[in-house]
Amino acid sequence: DSVEVYSASMNKKVPAVVIVSERALAGNRCPVVYLLHGFGDNHKGWITKKPDLKRHADEKGIIIVCPDGSTSWYWDSPVDSTFRYETFVSKELVAYTDKYYPTVPRATGRAITGLSMGGQGSLYLAVHHPDVFGAAGSMSGGVDIRPFPKNWDMAKRLGTLEENRERWDAFTLVNQMERFKAANLALIIDCGTDDFFYQVNLDLHKRLLEHKVNHDFIVKPGVHNWDYWIKAVEFQLLFFQQFFER
């Protein structure tokens, strides 16, 4: 389904693609995986690059929701009130999905993942809203934003790093170990060894180990591209299927 979801927090309609399994179409309640796109892409990115997501949804008996996140990094921007995508995804989009589709409307029936900007976004949303999402993943995620202060519109969302260092520190996932510990999520993190985000993902993995946060960490040869993500998302969906079945 191609839908438009009204966001009261941003006073606009946000497009999304909803991939509905045969099981859900038959009226059975199904868990939901929220699948986030990367910077420069849109809500159609996943279904365009990996059209067999419908088959995966059918095989696993899930609903997959791909919202448009613009260039938001899925934050509620502290400097631009027109970018409130944390609120949109974690509250407004989830409420819409639960209203119009036969979901399992609790954290144990919801997972969230994404690539690059969306990988950062999925982990950020999950650790801030563990009452909404029970499992989270990241593929090639920008899990430490500080090494890239002039890239991908992050300064437009947070203000410049030079003038807002404390804010950048606060929005950085590797600094949120207490949230990771408290959230008690089922976590899967994946990154290619030749990806420019590889080192920050390795750092996150080490921090999670130090703080005894359970997680799956997958490393394979690969770079920051669709060849990698098309394969990586299959591991993520299998991980979430096992989480839902538990």
Secondary structure, 3 states (H helix, E strand, C coil): CEEEEEECCCCEEEEEEEEECHHHHCCCCECEEEEECCCCCCCCHHHHHCCCHHHHHHHHCCEEEEECCCCCCCCECCCCCCCEHHHHHHHHHHHHHHHHCCECCCHHHEEEEEECHHHHHHHHHHHHCCCCCCEEEEECCCCCCCCCCCCCCHHHHHCCCCCCHHHHHHHCHHHCHHHHHHHCCEEEEEEECCCCCHHHHHHHHHHHHHCCCCCEEEEECCCCCHHHHHHHHHHHHHHHHHHHHC
